[in-house]
Amino acid sequence: MADVSEQADEWASKGIDITKPSIARAYDVVLHGKDNFEADRAFVAEITKVVPEIYDVARYNREILGRGVRFLAEQGVRQFLDLGSGLPTVENTHQVAQRVAADANVVYVDNDPIVLAHGRALLAENDRTTVVTADLRDPAAVLGDPEVARLIDLGKPTAIMLVGILHHLHDDEDPQGIVEAYMDAVPSGSYLFITHFCASSQAARDAEKQYLALLGTGRFRTPEEITAYFDGHELLEPGVVPLPLWRPDGPVPPEDELSVGQRLMYGGIARKP
């Protein structure tokens, strides 16, 4: 069996640094995945000290992804651009969407090469789904990518998905402008789907400090700041809310009784008029 340094060299040859935590792999850790490394697990262990519910938070985010994609497919959306998608896991966007509509096209975009490495096998037999290694901070490059163009017709309504990723953009990277660039590229009847870390408690603000110190990203914004991403679009009920409260499948506590973890991320969906 290769030692750690040999393993690191092998992954480095593929453009993957396993000695530092990555966004995609850290998310894989909290989803109980297996495509992660010691640096990722150590990072999550530190976050858990501040937010013991962080594994539950990942589940809430995964659950709203399922509810949101199912809703969008039921509205007739057949094109999904999943930006900052992370590693393939259970109940991926294409699985949820294609269960409702077999003709749904899905493009996953992530800047971590490991996502493509692991996504290829999963998607090998699905010609309506692909994985693209690109940086969502460059909308023109993403939208101009041949694989994106193969499956996403920008003349037709499209779901622009930024699920659990905008909080990894610093303020000086103009996340608002990036959102607007994607939405400007798609027609009326398209949708914007966002979930985002929220500065909803002292524990959340403490977690932000840990994310920034250990991962280099992780901006916990206020509900008002998150809601502003939807400006110019028709925000659907119930608005921008803690994840468990967005069109839940079952009973949930009232907002004032939610735990720190249940309020750690907010999300919503809007329609482009």
Secondary structure, 3 states (H helix, E strand, C coil): CCCHHHHHHHHHCCCCCCCCCCHHHHHHHHCCCCCCCHHHHHHHHHHHHHCCCHHHHHHHHHHHHHHHHHHHHHCCCCEEEEECCCCCCCCCHHHHHHHHCCCCEEEEEECCHHHHHHHHHHHCCCCCEEEEECCCCCHHHHHHCHHHHHHCCCCCCCEEEEECCHHHCCHHHCHHHHHHHHHHCCCCCCEEEEEEEECCCHHHHHHHHHHHHHCCCCCCECHHHHHHCCCCCEECCCCCEEHHHCCCCCCCCCHHHCCCHHHCEEEEEEECC
